[in-house]
Amino acid sequence: MPDQTEPPVLSKRHPGLMALVLNRPRVLNTLNREMIRLLSRGLEEALAAADVSLVAISGAGDRGFCAGGDLKELTQAVREGAVHLADQFFEEEYALDLMIHQSPKPVVVIAHGITMGGGLGLAAGADLVVATEATRMAMPETRIGFFPDVGGTGWLFTKCPPGYPEYLALTGVELLGTECVRLGLATHLVEAARLPELRAALKNCAGELPADKSGAVAHLEQVLASFARRDIAPNLDLDAWVAAHFAGKRSLKEIMAALNQCSLELTLCQDVLRRLGERSPTAMAITLQLLRANEGRPIQEVFHREALAAHFMITHPDYLEGIRARIIDKDDQPRWQPDTIEALGASAAGF
């Protein structure tokens, strides 16, 4: 465990390498505004330094890379009527994520352990993302009355097979280890026991990377290939089911109708129906709207549209109610407004 006096983000320079370490392991490295600003500053320093050719981002501790945004900080701002502070949080977080997407130098993320929400936002723009057998990736935001943001309503389409952007965003299902790589949210699967060796290899090669980014990434891929597992089996049946029930769907009612008519894969359909039934109807409707609007759009446009949607959702009753039911009281009995998909009407189109 880090000393209490240590900063929440550690910045370590090595020859050719800037290592940024999220340093709040007791809270699974959840992102608060101070961390976002320190990460932004460290990344800016790395991009400006002529002697840095590689940025590596990881999390302290063994349990998580980053479990998402700091809900305590966000919720307090909303509850106290300081919505502008929450808006600023999203603005700064999205700007950091965009900087990673647009980095002219290669970025490697070591996503060991829980990597959800804002943690996936950090990983999504990286050139290479390492998962381990302990990695758990998900975007569970609809369960707390929010939506998968940090650009996810756009970049899910560039990473995942058909139907999975909608499936993952709406249901919040967790991907474990190999599935993170199979579905495109990570690029390599490395055994956790080999991470120290991998980090040493990245340090050793950082000072010798080609000057052009494509050449540097190709070299890094060769380095990672010597550590990565290759026994990632396909799952064609699940891929076909997800594509049939989710790909390109334009309404929640269409998805629910298809799931209710399910005869094959009955257990899977019932589980997905249960998961959708637990979630905020408004948040799910916003999520599907954003997916349809942001598919194939430039990442800057995705972040802009998500910022508008974030403001809409945090000022909607379902956000504080979801936090109350899932995080504070933990009674798992949220009272959504409205409480059914059928009752939505046009209420989710306000952003």
Buried (B, 14 or more C-beta within 10 A) or exposed (E): EBEEEEEBBBBEBBEBBBBBBBBBBEBBBBBBBBBBEBBBBBBEBBBEEEEBBBBBBBBBBEBBBBBBBBBBBBBEBBEEEEBEBBBEBBBBBBEBBBBBBEBEBBBBBBBBBBBBBBBBBBBBBBBBBBBBBBBBBBBBBBBBBBBBBBBBBBBBBEBBBBBBBBBBBBBBBBBEBBBBBBBBBBBBBBBBEBBEEBBEBBBBBBBEBEEEBEEBBEBBBEBBEEBBBEEBEEBEEBBBBBBBBBBEBEBBEBBBEBBEEBEEBEEBBEBBBEBBEBBBBBBBBBBBBBBBBBBEBEBBEBBBBBBEBBBBBBBBEBBBBBBBBBEEEEEEEBEBBBEEBEEBEEEBEEB
